[in-house]
């Protein structure tokens, strides 16, 4: 099942090394495990469990270019400033995208 959903991101390999790097880059604790969120139809959404907490992780689909990803992040950040409830958005050392 995961491999079918992983085609959205163009990667069918083991996610553990990638998610371990995400945890390190975003400084959210050490990777423990993940579960796929089946809701959603474009990107690849996960719940990642770390030594600090559980986090929602979105891996953008292959059709999204960098401009589209940055626009998406700006919309999320703007909606937060407008008072719309949503999870905290973390920035890695490489930026949001």
Order of alpha helices (4+ residues) and beta strands (2+ residues): alpha-alpha-beta-beta-beta-alpha
